[in-house]
Amino acid sequence: MKKTIINKILLSSLVLASVSCTDKYLDINSNPYQPGDLGNDDYALGSAMTQLASCVVSSDVNTAQFTDCLLGGPLGGYFSDSNSGWSNTISNFNAKNDWTRVFLISDRIIPILYGNLNSVKIVSQQTGNPVPYAIAQVIKVAAMSRVTDAYGPIPYSKIGTDGKITIPYDSQEQVYDTFFEELGSAIETLAANKNALLVSTADYVYGGNVEKWLKFANSLRLRLAMRIAYAKPDKAKEIAEACIKSDAGLILDNADNAAWHYFGAITNSLFTALRYNAATSGGDTHAAADIICYMNGYNDNRRASYFEKAANGEYVGLRRSIDITKDGISSKFINYSTVKIGAADPLLWMNAAEVAFLRAEGAAVFKFDMGGDAESFYNQGIRLSFEQWGADGADAYMKDENSLPSVYSDPFANPSQSYNYQLSKVTVKWDDNASTEEKQERIIIQKWIANWMLGNEAWADYRRTGYPHLIPATDDGNKSGGIVDSQRGARRMPYPNEEYTSNETNVKYAVSNYLNGLDNMATDVWWAKKN
């Protein structure tokens, strides 16, 4: 009787969590993948874990469009806006509150995340299996790291099971300290329960494979350790080296890549968002000129997996941060390369190539003990990425010591949209005699290319290291009123207006004490400390 009552409570809380997001969110009561003979515990767990996973890269189309197509994608140099009706955009540094608030507003991500986290905790306690809750903690860190990296200080350690954020803020350093504690605890639990069973319908990432979750948790910890390498080098070194030595392992091959494979009966949210208005403009989002210039110049065979060819039969990106409202430009958008993505493609969280490049940077730039030499990790990262995308020619690519990123010449718009400067003088081939700065640029360029579609991660690397060099905003494309530097681009998102009405004391304290009094897009977050 007690078990039945708990399951009813769980299912009720899950339904409330789903309703609190949007009516287009996952319908947990009609899960197309859910077998009909599961017991209540399995159903409740599957529903909660699915909702949790959908909070990393959201399965809700509108949420994913804002966080990944309009925020991380353009600011990371992957995507370019192509809807001439948008006069206030993140790319133009003048976005309205409706665009910049999505990671933190009350009905998009955080309540879903925390409500279902609590549900998983109850199931873990009721069944005596700590594994689901440990995995849920890893998912929480993966999701919330994107939030803090967008804003800097956020409400975190004091968030309750209801997900309400009208609470004091943590500094970003405190947030990261908590991340490391949570990942460490989750890794310890998973390591002690490697042989535990997790119903496959509760895990569309690894199908219930606990050892693979261990690798992802440890790899995520390495990613976050490298993020703070300039802000807190001693701690970054300690944690990064602990990741290398940990028995948890790392994502070392593509079979262990972290990606959410939920799609089939429902459509990949980015697939839909990228193709809004496809018939008239080719879509609201196109491939950016930045990444295509690098890949064209390097003769990169992954282009066929990343982009569709433009109207002229070539790969042509659209320049970011231009004035897309100008007369006549909207009719030309359809001519540029679009993003190649399938309706049933999984949503990538982290790949083996990134782990290799993290180790290469740790060894080459910060002199951390990464368990090998930078050159080997660098080449391994390239090879893994080519393999992931089914491209050939990795060996020839790695040996190329002549090719440079191409200069951007726009064949479809006004010549003023072109950018007649070399983005980088760094070639692909590893040079062990290069300066530390050149080694970092080389590593980050290739990591950036390999992390295609992970725009928020690319934006974080750009702010942390200054690489890769990106095409700056045009004079008329920078609509910040002088606040944002066109060369550096946006450094963070401003806090939602709602925080100033419902959480005024706490948000003002955070701005004054953690952001030097400036809540705008030009203020650097805590870990962006490179000189």
C-alpha positions as a Python dict, from the first residue, in 0.01 Angstrom:
ca = {
    (1, 'M'): (0, 0, 0),
    (2, 'K'): (280, 240, 95),
    (3, 'K'): (461, 174, -234),
    (4, 'T'): (144, 239, -436),
    (5, 'I'): (86, 570, -259),
    (6, 'I'): (444, 683, -323),
    (7, 'N'): (414, 595, -691),
    (8, 'K'): (95, 798, -720),
    (9, 'I'): (273, 1094, -561),
    (10, 'L'): (564, 1051, -801),
    (11, 'L'): (346, 1037, -1108),
    (12, 'S'): (149, 1340, -992),
    (13, 'S'): (467, 1541, -939),
    (14, 'L'): (592, 1443, -1283),
    (15, 'V'): (271, 1554, -1450),
    (16, 'L'): (290, 1888, -1268),
    (17, 'A'): (652, 1929, -1376),
    (18, 'S'): (556, 1866, -1737),
    (19, 'V'): (267, 2111, -1732),
    (20, 'S'): (485, 2379, -1573),
    (21, 'C'): (706, 2396, -1879),
    (22, 'T'): (508, 2434, -2202),
    (23, 'D'): (230, 2248, -2376),
    (24, 'K'): (481, 2139, -2639),
    (25, 'Y'): (710, 1971, -2389),
    (26, 'L'): (747, 1596, -2356),
    (27, 'D'): (418, 1424, -2278),
    (28, 'I'): (525, 1171, -2019),
    (29, 'N'): (185, 1002, -2026),
    (30, 'S'): (222, 907, -2393),
    (31, 'N'): (592, 825, -2412),
    (32, 'P'): (629, 659, -2755),
    (33, 'Y'): (922, 453, -2631),
    (34, 'Q'): (762, 328, -2308),
    (35, 'P'): (671, -45, -2303),
    (36, 'G'): (328, -126, -2173),
    (37, 'D'): (425, -382, -1910),
    (38, 'L'): (652, -173, -1687),
    (39, 'G'): (571, -154, -1320),
    (40, 'N'): (495, 178, -1154),
    (41, 'D'): (851, 224, -1029),
    (42, 'D'): (992, 175, -1378),
    (43, 'Y'): (735, 407, -1531),
    (44, 'A'): (795, 679, -1274),
    (45, 'L'): (1170, 647, -1308),
    (46, 'G'): (1158, 645, -1688),
    (47, 'S'): (939, 953, -1695),
    (48, 'A'): (1154, 1146, -1450),
    (49, 'M'): (1485, 1055, -1612),
    (50, 'T'): (1351, 1146, -1955),
    (51, 'Q'): (1237, 1486, -1830),
    (52, 'L'): (1575, 1540, -1664),
    (53, 'A'): (1770, 1456, -1979),
    (54, 'S'): (1553, 1694, -2180),
    (55, 'C'): (1687, 1982, -1969),
    (56, 'V'): (2045, 1964, -2102),
    (57, 'V'): (1971, 2054, -2464),
    (58, 'S'): (1597, 2103, -2445),
    (59, 'S'): (1351, 1884, -2633),
    (60, 'D'): (1113, 2180, -2637),
    (61, 'V'): (1159, 2350, -2973),
    (62, 'N'): (1113, 2707, -2853),
    (63, 'T'): (1351, 2662, -2561),
    (64, 'A'): (1616, 2497, -2777),
    (65, 'Q'): (1584, 2771, -3037),
    (66, 'F'): (1661, 3041, -2782),
    (67, 'T'): (1939, 2862, -2591),
    (68, 'D'): (2117, 2693, -2880),
    (69, 'C'): (2012, 2842, -3214),
    (70, 'L'): (1996, 3208, -3108),
    (71, 'L'): (2237, 3221, -2813),
    (72, 'G'): (2514, 2959, -2802),
    (73, 'G'): (2521, 2884, -3175),
    (74, 'P'): (2581, 3240, -3301),
    (75, 'L'): (2799, 3354, -3010),
    (76, 'G'): (3010, 3040, -3054),
    (77, 'G'): (3062, 3106, -3426),
    (78, 'Y'): (2849, 2818, -3557),
    (79, 'F'): (2515, 2973, -3656),
    (80, 'S'): (2389, 3299, -3804),
    (81, 'D'): (2042, 3451, -3769),
    (82, 'S'): (1845, 3476, -4092),
    (83, 'N'): (1501, 3613, -4012),
    (84, 'S'): (1474, 3975, -4124),
    (85, 'G'): (1184, 4031, -3887),
    (86, 'W'): (1419, 4015, -3588),
    (87, 'S'): (1532, 4366, -3501),
    (88, 'N'): (1642, 4276, -3146),
    (89, 'T'): (1870, 3973, -3128),
    (90, 'I'): (2144, 3829, -2911),
    (91, 'S'): (2376, 3844, -3213),
    (92, 'N'): (2310, 4217, -3244),
    (93, 'F'): (2367, 4262, -2869),
    (94, 'N'): (2028, 4431, -2821),
    (95, 'A'): (1805, 4133, -2745),
    (96, 'K'): (1492, 4189, -2541),
    (97, 'N'): (1421, 4012, -2216),
    (98, 'D'): (1216, 3740, -2388),
    (99, 'W'): (1530, 3619, -2566),
    (100, 'T'): (1795, 3648, -2296),
    (101, 'R'): (1595, 3514, -2002),
    (102, 'V'): (1523, 3159, -2120),
    (103, 'F'): (1788, 2972, -1918),
    (104, 'L'): (1664, 3132, -1593),
    (105, 'I'): (1291, 3200, -1626),
    (106, 'S'): (1060, 2998, -1407),
    (107, 'D'): (885, 2771, -1655),
    (108, 'R'): (1151, 2650, -1898),
    (109, 'I'): (1427, 2441, -1743),
    (110, 'I'): (1500, 2474, -1371),
    (111, 'P'): (1161, 2366, -1225),
    (112, 'I'): (1152, 2068, -1461),
    (113, 'L'): (1505, 1976, -1362),
    (114, 'Y'): (1459, 2000, -987),
    (115, 'G'): (1107, 1855, -969),
    (116, 'N'): (1216, 1544, -1152),
    (117, 'L'): (1547, 1528, -964),
    (118, 'N'): (1346, 1496, -643),
    (119, 'S'): (1126, 1228, -799),
    (120, 'V'): (1430, 1024, -897),
    (121, 'K'): (1568, 1064, -545),
    (122, 'I'): (1247, 918, -401),
    (123, 'V'): (1256, 623, -641),
    (124, 'S'): (1621, 557, -558),
    (125, 'Q'): (1541, 560, -188),
    (126, 'Q'): (1231, 344, -227),
    (127, 'T'): (1405, 80, -440),
    (128, 'G'): (1737, 90, -255),
    (129, 'N'): (1919, 162, -581),
    (130, 'P'): (2136, 478, -557),
    (131, 'V'): (2238, 469, -923),
    (132, 'P'): (1945, 664, -1077),
    (133, 'Y'): (1991, 954, -838),
    (134, 'A'): (2368, 960, -898),
    (135, 'I'): (2306, 975, -1274),
    (136, 'A'): (2044, 1246, -1217),
    (137, 'Q'): (2304, 1453, -1036),
    (138, 'V'): (2539, 1424, -1335),
    (139, 'I'): (2259, 1538, -1565),
    (140, 'K'): (2185, 1830, -1334),
    (141, 'V'): (2547, 1950, -1351),
    (142, 'A'): (2550, 1912, -1730),
    (143, 'A'): (2236, 2127, -1755),
    (144, 'M'): (2319, 2387, -1491),
    (145, 'S'): (2675, 2440, -1617),
    (146, 'R'): (2518, 2584, -1932),
    (147, 'V'): (2311, 2820, -1717),
    (148, 'T'): (2594, 2957, -1505),
    (149, 'D'): (2819, 2992, -1809),
    (150, 'A'): (2554, 3214, -1969),
    (151, 'Y'): (2499, 3446, -1671),
    (152, 'G'): (2786, 3397, -1427),
    (153, 'P'): (2651, 3404, -1069),
    (154, 'I'): (2319, 3220, -1037),
    (155, 'P'): (2090, 3082, -767),
    (156, 'Y'): (2215, 2726, -723),
    (157, 'S'): (2309, 2574, -389),
    (158, 'K'): (1989, 2695, -221),
    (159, 'I'): (1744, 2584, -492),
    (160, 'G'): (1484, 2355, -338),
    (161, 'T'): (1286, 2066, -482),
    (162, 'D'): (1031, 2307, -630),
    (163, 'G'): (1295, 2470, -847),
    (164, 'K'): (1208, 2822, -732),
    (165, 'I'): (1498, 3064, -776),
    (166, 'T'): (1376, 3356, -565),
    (167, 'I'): (1671, 3287, -337),
    (168, 'P'): (2025, 3422, -284),
    (169, 'Y'): (2276, 3384, -564),
    (170, 'D'): (2601, 3189, -547),
    (171, 'S'): (2913, 3339, -696),
    (172, 'Q'): (3019, 3149, -1005),
    (173, 'E'): (3320, 3020, -815),
    (174, 'Q'): (3084, 2877, -553),
    (175, 'V'): (2870, 2721, -825),
    (176, 'Y'): (3172, 2548, -974),
    (177, 'D'): (3288, 2428, -632),
    (178, 'T'): (2945, 2270, -586),
    (179, 'F'): (2962, 2112, -932),
    (180, 'F'): (3288, 1941, -841),
    (181, 'E'): (3145, 1815, -512),
    (182, 'E'): (2833, 1680, -683),
    (183, 'L'): (3025, 1510, -962),
    (184, 'G'): (3271, 1363, -714),
    (185, 'S'): (2988, 1218, -506),
    (186, 'A'): (2810, 1081, -815),
    (187, 'I'): (3129, 920, -943),
    (188, 'E'): (3189, 756, -606),
    (189, 'T'): (2835, 614, -603),
    (190, 'L'): (2849, 491, -961),
    (191, 'A'): (3191, 334, -911),
    (192, 'A'): (3057, 140, -614),
    (193, 'N'): (2759, 17, -814),
    (194, 'K'): (2897, -58, -1159),
    (195, 'N'): (2688, -372, -1191),
    (196, 'A'): (2361, -215, -1083),
    (197, 'L'): (2071, -241, -1327),
    (198, 'L'): (1893, 62, -1470),
    (199, 'V'): (1585, 6, -1685),
    (200, 'S'): (1674, 107, -2042),
    (201, 'T'): (1362, 322, -2075),
    (202, 'A'): (1503, 542, -1801),
    (203, 'D'): (1819, 608, -2001),
    (204, 'Y'): (1818, 722, -2362),
    (205, 'V'): (2180, 827, -2333),
    (206, 'Y'): (2358, 501, -2244),
    (207, 'G'): (2078, 246, -2224),
    (208, 'G'): (2140, 176, -1857),
    (209, 'N'): (2517, 125, -1887),
    (210, 'V'): (2654, 255, -1555),
    (211, 'E'): (3019, 233, -1663),
    (212, 'K'): (2953, 470, -1952),
    (213, 'W'): (2785, 715, -1716),
    (214, 'L'): (3099, 699, -1503),
    (215, 'K'): (3310, 796, -1802),
    (216, 'F'): (3080, 1085, -1889),
    (217, 'A'): (3070, 1214, -1531),
    (218, 'N'): (3450, 1212, -1513),
    (219, 'S'): (3485, 1368, -1859),
    (220, 'L'): (3238, 1642, -1765),
    (221, 'R'): (3445, 1704, -1452),
    (222, 'L'): (3754, 1742, -1674),
    (223, 'R'): (3570, 1990, -1899),
    (224, 'L'): (3476, 2204, -1599),
    (225, 'A'): (3824, 2179, -1450),
    (226, 'M'): (3976, 2318, -1770),
    (227, 'R'): (3713, 2593, -1771),
    (228, 'I'): (3857, 2739, -1449),
    (229, 'A'): (4224, 2698, -1547),
    (230, 'Y'): (4286, 3075, -1565),
    (231, 'A'): (4061, 3170, -1273),
    (232, 'K'): (4180, 2906, -1027),
    (233, 'P'): (4483, 2727, -1175),
    (234, 'D'): (4579, 2522, -868),
    (235, 'K'): (4232, 2376, -829),
    (236, 'A'): (4205, 2318, -1204),
    (237, 'K'): (4531, 2124, -1198),
    (238, 'E'): (4426, 1918, -896),
    (239, 'I'): (4091, 1820, -1043),
    (240, 'A'): (4210, 1769, -1401),
    (241, 'E'): (4491, 1539, -1293),
    (242, 'A'): (4254, 1353, -1062),
    (243, 'C'): (4026, 1293, -1362),
    (244, 'I'): (4314, 1139, -1555),
    (245, 'K'): (4408, 910, -1267),
    (246, 'S'): (4052, 814, -1175),
    (247, 'D'): (3936, 455, -1224),
    (248, 'A'): (3612, 604, -1356),
    (249, 'G'): (3780, 642, -1695),
    (250, 'L'): (3709, 897, -1967),
    (251, 'I'): (3523, 909, -2296),
    (252, 'L'): (3801, 779, -2519),
    (253, 'D'): (3611, 652, -2823),
    (254, 'N'): (3295, 750, -3005),
    (255, 'A'): (3100, 450, -2874),
    (256, 'D'): (3100, 628, -2538),
    (257, 'N'): (2992, 971, -2663),
    (258, 'A'): (2722, 1131, -2447),
    (259, 'A'): (2414, 1203, -2658),
    (260, 'W'): (2040, 1186, -2598),
    (261, 'H'): (1889, 931, -2838),
    (262, 'Y'): (1524, 1001, -2765),
    (263, 'F'): (1407, 1094, -3110),
    (264, 'G'): (1207, 886, -3352),
    (265, 'A'): (838, 926, -3286),
    (266, 'I'): (913, 1284, -3185),
    (267, 'T'): (1144, 1518, -3375),
    (268, 'N'): (1484, 1653, -3275),
    (269, 'S'): (1411, 2002, -3143),
    (270, 'L'): (1707, 2165, -3318),
    (271, 'F'): (1600, 2011, -3650),
    (272, 'T'): (1267, 2192, -3621),
    (273, 'A'): (1405, 2519, -3486),
    (274, 'L'): (1672, 2551, -3753),
    (275, 'R'): (1411, 2510, -4026),
    (276, 'Y'): (1147, 2760, -3924),
    (277, 'N'): (1052, 2951, -4245),
    (278, 'A'): (1265, 2719, -4457),
    (279, 'A'): (1051, 2765, -4767),
    (280, 'T'): (1104, 3141, -4783),
    (281, 'S'): (1447, 3203, -4633),
    (282, 'G'): (1608, 2863, -4601),
    (283, 'G'): (1535, 2874, -4228),
    (284, 'D'): (1565, 3115, -3936),
    (285, 'T'): (1923, 2998, -3880),
    (286, 'H'): (2205, 2933, -4126),
    (287, 'A'): (2559, 2806, -4094),
    (288, 'A'): (2792, 3088, -3991),
    (289, 'A'): (3064, 3227, -4214),
    (290, 'D'): (3320, 3177, -3936),
    (291, 'I'): (3325, 2799, -3919),
    (292, 'I'): (3285, 2758, -4294),
    (293, 'C'): (3584, 2987, -4355),
    (294, 'Y'): (3801, 2772, -4132),
    (295, 'M'): (3678, 2445, -4278),
    (296, 'N'): (3692, 2567, -4640),
    (297, 'G'): (4047, 2688, -4593),
    (298, 'Y'): (4154, 2362, -4433),
    (299, 'N'): (3975, 2156, -4703),
    (300, 'D'): (3794, 1978, -4424),
    (301, 'N'): (3601, 1669, -4537),
    (302, 'R'): (3359, 1699, -4243),
    (303, 'R'): (3184, 1984, -4426),
    (304, 'A'): (2959, 1738, -4608),
    (305, 'S'): (2833, 1614, -4270),
    (306, 'Y'): (2793, 1960, -4117),
    (307, 'F'): (2642, 2176, -4392),
    (308, 'E'): (2426, 2178, -4702),
    (309, 'K'): (2584, 2344, -5003),
    (310, 'A'): (2480, 2695, -5097),
    (311, 'A'): (2301, 2802, -5415),
    (312, 'N'): (2633, 2830, -5600),
    (313, 'G'): (2729, 2470, -5521),
    (314, 'E'): (2988, 2570, -5259),
    (315, 'Y'): (2987, 2595, -4882),
    (316, 'V'): (2906, 2959, -4805),
    (317, 'G'): (2831, 3077, -4454),
    (318, 'L'): (2628, 3381, -4357),
    (319, 'R'): (2811, 3647, -4158),
    (320, 'R'): (2695, 3682, -3798),
    (321, 'S'): (2606, 4009, -3625),
    (322, 'I'): (2507, 4200, -3935),
    (323, 'D'): (2193, 4410, -3972),
    (324, 'I'): (1954, 4142, -4098),
    (325, 'T'): (1664, 4391, -4121),
    (326, 'K'): (1808, 4582, -4419),
    (327, 'D'): (1588, 4609, -4725),
    (328, 'G'): (1639, 4331, -4978),
    (329, 'I'): (1861, 4107, -4766),
    (330, 'S'): (1584, 3867, -4663),
    (331, 'S'): (1541, 3743, -5020),
    (332, 'K'): (1908, 3639, -5028),
    (333, 'F'): (1917, 3430, -4710),
    (334, 'I'): (1795, 3121, -4895),
    (335, 'N'): (2117, 3120, -5099),
    (336, 'Y'): (2350, 3041, -4806),
    (337, 'S'): (2452, 2705, -4661),
    (338, 'T'): (2216, 2560, -4405),
    (339, 'V'): (2286, 2323, -4119),
    (340, 'K'): (2270, 1952, -4199),
    (341, 'I'): (2073, 1770, -3930),
    (342, 'G'): (1824, 1482, -3929),
    (343, 'A'): (1485, 1474, -3760),
    (344, 'A'): (1584, 1167, -3557),
    (345, 'D'): (1946, 1265, -3484),
    (346, 'P'): (2046, 1250, -3117),
    (347, 'L'): (2129, 1566, -2924),
    (348, 'L'): (2502, 1562, -2851),
    (349, 'W'): (2628, 1648, -2500),
    (350, 'M'): (2996, 1554, -2519),
    (351, 'N'): (3222, 1356, -2750),
    (352, 'A'): (3551, 1170, -2733),
    (353, 'A'): (3726, 1428, -2952),
    (354, 'E'): (3659, 1700, -2695),
    (355, 'V'): (3816, 1489, -2421),
    (356, 'A'): (4128, 1442, -2632),
    (357, 'F'): (4155, 1816, -2696),
    (358, 'L'): (4102, 1892, -2325),
    (359, 'R'): (4399, 1669, -2251),
    (360, 'A'): (4604, 1829, -2528),
    (361, 'E'): (4540, 2178, -2389),
    (362, 'G'): (4606, 2069, -2033),
    (363, 'A'): (4943, 1927, -2133),
    (364, 'A'): (5056, 2193, -2382),
    (365, 'V'): (4929, 2514, -2222),
    (366, 'F'): (4903, 2451, -1848),
    (367, 'K'): (5162, 2174, -1808),
    (368, 'F'): (4915, 1948, -1629),
    (369, 'D'): (4987, 1575, -1618),
    (370, 'M'): (4734, 1452, -1872),
    (371, 'G'): (4874, 1102, -1906),
    (372, 'G'): (5051, 1162, -2236),
    (373, 'D'): (5184, 1429, -2471),
    (374, 'A'): (4991, 1712, -2632),
    (375, 'E'): (5066, 1615, -2991),
    (376, 'S'): (4926, 1264, -2948),
    (377, 'F'): (4607, 1393, -2788),
    (378, 'Y'): (4569, 1662, -3054),
    (379, 'N'): (4596, 1415, -3340),
    (380, 'Q'): (4371, 1172, -3159),
    (381, 'G'): (4105, 1441, -3128),
    (382, 'I'): (4110, 1508, -3502),
    (383, 'R'): (4097, 1139, -3584),
    (384, 'L'): (3808, 1076, -3346),
    (385, 'S'): (3610, 1365, -3490),
    (386, 'F'): (3655, 1249, -3849),
    (387, 'E'): (3544, 903, -3739),
    (388, 'Q'): (3241, 1041, -3555),
    (389, 'W'): (3119, 1223, -3865),
    (390, 'G'): (3206, 947, -4112),
    (391, 'A'): (3462, 1160, -4296),
    (392, 'D'): (3775, 1029, -4461),
    (393, 'G'): (4115, 1193, -4502),
    (394, 'A'): (4204, 1248, -4135),
    (395, 'D'): (4570, 1152, -4183),
    (396, 'A'): (4623, 1390, -4475),
    (397, 'Y'): (4440, 1664, -4284),
    (398, 'M'): (4669, 1628, -3982),
    (399, 'K'): (4978, 1658, -4202),
    (400, 'D'): (4865, 1980, -4373),
    (401, 'E'): (5116, 2253, -4283),
    (402, 'N'): (5017, 2501, -4556),
    (403, 'S'): (4641, 2558, -4563),
    (404, 'L'): (4492, 2853, -4376),
    (405, 'P'): (4132, 2959, -4308),
    (406, 'S'): (3982, 3126, -4612),
    (407, 'V'): (3904, 3498, -4629),
    (408, 'Y'): (3529, 3561, -4624),
    (409, 'S'): (3393, 3699, -4947),
    (410, 'D'): (3014, 3711, -4954),
    (411, 'P'): (2889, 3615, -5304),
    (412, 'F'): (2523, 3693, -5236),
    (413, 'A'): (2496, 4015, -5033),
    (414, 'N'): (2646, 4359, -5040),
    (415, 'P'): (3030, 4350, -5047),
    (416, 'S'): (3025, 4524, -4707),
    (417, 'Q'): (2923, 4192, -4556),
    (418, 'S'): (3257, 4039, -4659),
    (419, 'Y'): (3552, 4027, -4420),
    (420, 'N'): (3879, 4081, -4599),
    (421, 'Y'): (4111, 3966, -4325),
    (422, 'Q'): (4280, 3638, -4244),
    (423, 'L'): (4111, 3488, -3940),
    (424, 'S'): (4417, 3289, -3838),
    (425, 'K'): (4768, 3208, -3955),
    (426, 'V'): (4762, 2872, -3778),
    (427, 'T'): (4773, 2559, -3991),
    (428, 'V'): (4644, 2216, -3894),
    (429, 'K'): (4969, 2024, -3851),
    (430, 'W'): (5100, 2012, -3496),
    (431, 'D'): (5415, 2214, -3432),
    (432, 'D'): (5590, 2119, -3112),
    (433, 'N'): (5825, 2417, -3149),
    (434, 'A'): (5541, 2669, -3163),
    (435, 'S'): (5477, 2913, -2880),
    (436, 'T'): (5236, 2816, -2604),
    (437, 'E'): (4989, 3070, -2740),
    (438, 'E'): (5001, 2921, -3089),
    (439, 'K'): (4959, 2571, -2947),
    (440, 'Q'): (4648, 2680, -2760),
    (441, 'E'): (4503, 2845, -3070),
    (442, 'R'): (4569, 2534, -3279),
    (443, 'I'): (4407, 2307, -3019),
    (444, 'I'): (4102, 2526, -2966),
    (445, 'I'): (4040, 2568, -3339),
    (446, 'Q'): (4028, 2194, -3388),
    (447, 'K'): (3828, 2139, -3070),
    (448, 'W'): (3581, 2403, -3192),
    (449, 'I'): (3542, 2232, -3526),
    (450, 'A'): (3498, 1893, -3355),
    (451, 'N'): (3236, 2032, -3114),
    (452, 'W'): (3008, 2137, -3398),
    (453, 'M'): (2652, 2208, -3274),
    (454, 'L'): (2767, 2251, -2911),
    (455, 'G'): (2741, 2627, -2940),
    (456, 'N'): (2734, 2711, -2571),
    (457, 'E'): (3053, 2510, -2520),
    (458, 'A'): (3216, 2690, -2815),
    (459, 'W'): (3113, 3028, -2675),
    (460, 'A'): (3262, 2935, -2338),
    (461, 'D'): (3595, 2838, -2497),
    (462, 'Y'): (3599, 3159, -2699),
    (463, 'R'): (3549, 3371, -2387),
    (464, 'R'): (3797, 3165, -2185),
    (465, 'T'): (4083, 3155, -2439),
    (466, 'G'): (4011, 3413, -2710),
    (467, 'Y'): (4005, 3134, -2971),
    (468, 'P'): (3913, 3072, -3239),
    (469, 'H'): (3930, 3422, -3385),
    (470, 'L'): (3580, 3505, -3507),
    (471, 'I'): (3451, 3759, -3759),
    (472, 'P'): (3348, 4071, -3563),
    (473, 'A'): (3011, 4242, -3577),
    (474, 'T'): (2961, 4498, -3851),
    (475, 'D'): (2916, 4860, -3746),
    (476, 'D'): (2543, 4850, -3817),
    (477, 'G'): (2515, 4498, -3675),
    (478, 'N'): (2635, 4603, -3330),
    (479, 'K'): (2321, 4757, -3182),
    (480, 'S'): (2441, 4763, -2823),
    (481, 'G'): (2484, 5139, -2812),
    (482, 'G'): (2855, 5109, -2746),
    (483, 'I'): (2828, 4861, -2460),
    (484, 'V'): (2956, 4549, -2638),
    (485, 'D'): (3287, 4550, -2822),
    (486, 'S'): (3239, 4427, -3179),
    (487, 'Q'): (3563, 4229, -3174),
    (488, 'R'): (3504, 4053, -2841),
    (489, 'G'): (3131, 3996, -2880),
    (490, 'A'): (2885, 3925, -2600),
    (491, 'R'): (3043, 3798, -2279),
    (492, 'R'): (2732, 3695, -2084),
    (493, 'M'): (2354, 3733, -2074),
    (494, 'P'): (2187, 3997, -1854),
    (495, 'Y'): (1960, 3872, -1578),
    (496, 'P'): (1588, 3848, -1656),
    (497, 'N'): (1370, 4146, -1570),
    (498, 'E'): (1166, 3909, -1356),
    (499, 'E'): (1459, 3876, -1117),
    (500, 'Y'): (1444, 4249, -1048),
    (501, 'T'): (1076, 4229, -960),
    (502, 'S'): (1057, 3896, -774),
    (503, 'N'): (1413, 3854, -640),
    (504, 'E'): (1536, 4214, -630),
    (505, 'T'): (1755, 4209, -320),
    (506, 'N'): (1938, 3894, -420),
    (507, 'V'): (1997, 3985, -784),
    (508, 'K'): (2123, 4332, -692),
    (509, 'Y'): (2359, 4179, -438),
    (510, 'A'): (2495, 3943, -703),
    (511, 'V'): (2548, 4225, -953),
    (512, 'S'): (2720, 4448, -699),
    (513, 'N'): (2940, 4185, -539),
    (514, 'Y'): (3012, 3937, -819),
    (515, 'L'): (2985, 4141, -1142),
    (516, 'N'): (3141, 4473, -1041),
    (517, 'G'): (2802, 4641, -1060),
    (518, 'L'): (2743, 4579, -1432),
    (519, 'D'): (2460, 4352, -1545),
    (520, 'N'): (2512, 4369, -1920),
    (521, 'M'): (2641, 4167, -2214),
    (522, 'A'): (2991, 4314, -2196),
    (523, 'T'): (3076, 4190, -1846),
    (524, 'D'): (3308, 3889, -1823),
    (525, 'V'): (3208, 3590, -1614),
    (526, 'W'): (3435, 3472, -1332),
    (527, 'W'): (3638, 3211, -1519),
    (528, 'A'): (3717, 3438, -1819),
    (529, 'K'): (4043, 3556, -1659),
    (530, 'K'): (4291, 3523, -1944),
    (531, 'N'): (4479, 3848, -1996),
}
